[in-house]
């Protein structure tokens, strides 16, 4: 990469700001489901300026809405939590794949953004993200060639990824040497969470062999250790903390062996959305090492939270004195058929709602005649087809029923498979006013 191709941190930030501005200038058209047909041809910014009402200004069902107030609450809460516990925070961007939310997370103190696959890194870079933690192994030659160019062209770009095998080191080295990489790629040895878990070297001896392999090549630089405690078999507080202490002990061992010599900073990273309290507790015990430690937390689902899986798993259930996340998603669908007294169908299905962990939860009914919103006690989703939701009304539910034309407001479970079904998501205030639109890139 020649000097004339090099960019500065300011250049990268300017490129990101330009790309974000371009999102606001994107024209609304048939690609974006749920939006008012009369919005065709407007830019996203022009549509937002109109402050339309989600219920009365032509939005079509199904439509997914993101609460403006709850989104801001969740962003602020995790910023405060990380700061209180002395953690750097790189929220997992795979949850939303929304550069606008990446930017807001960074504005709320995030060190950078965690990602999972090369395409996601390219999206983040296009929108100016200056620090990326890839919580995965990277052995794809094409992606490594691109990464080498990105690192060489922008000296300020910080990138860290997992490595968990000698073979992986060999593949990375070969691809980076072929690409003529000028900067080494920073890597952390991934410690697996146990037998039957996902990626990661299974033993400390294997981790040492990987570290030796990294030390034997010039294209990689060992900067720390990492892993994912959510994969601990039969995870509970005791087992998770025991694994996290193994991770810290591995870092201490590597440091004592001189594997981090010459570093300005040692990276120790863990943290999904179910056990970040355990991460905070154990990382607070990290002893002084040969260089300052970047204690990097990677939780991602917090940004929207949910009404199912993470509502039950969130660590804030165990530490309520530290606050509470608020579910920010609501999927609105319309009752299109009620063939029997107890059975109805809405026009939202697997193409619109997360269903891999739990079915949508009907929370409110918006009356088609009056616009009044009432609690949906006794109304539930029992199944999903591609484009229909199967809704049951319990006969003894106190008289609450639904009619054709009513809108049902549903909570969703698992943010990662909710965001990915929508390209442009209205951000809605409590009174139904749409104040913004979030663009996703899956």
Secondary structure, 3 states (H helix, E strand, C coil): CCHHHCECHHHHHHHHHHHHHHHHHCECCCCCCCCCHHHCCCEHHHHHHCCCECCCCCCCCCEEEEEHHHHHHHHHHHHHHHHHCCCEECCEHHHCCCHHHHHHHHHCCCCCEEECCHHHHHHHHHCCCCEEEEEEECCCHHHHHHHHHHHHHECCCEEEEEECCHHHHHHHHHHHHHCCCCCCEEEEEEECCCCCCCCCECCHHHHHHHHHHHHCCCCEEEEEEECCHHHCCCCCHHHHHHHHHHHHHHHHHHHHCCCCCCCCEEEEEECCCCCHHHHHHHHCCCCCCCCEEEEEECCCHHHCCCCCHHHHHCHHHCCHHHCCCCCCEEEEEEEEECCCCCEEEECCCCCCCCCCCCCCEEEEEECCCCCCEEECCCEEEEEECCCCEEEEECCCCCCCCCCCCCEEEEECCCCHHHHCCCCEEEEECCCCEEEEEEECCC
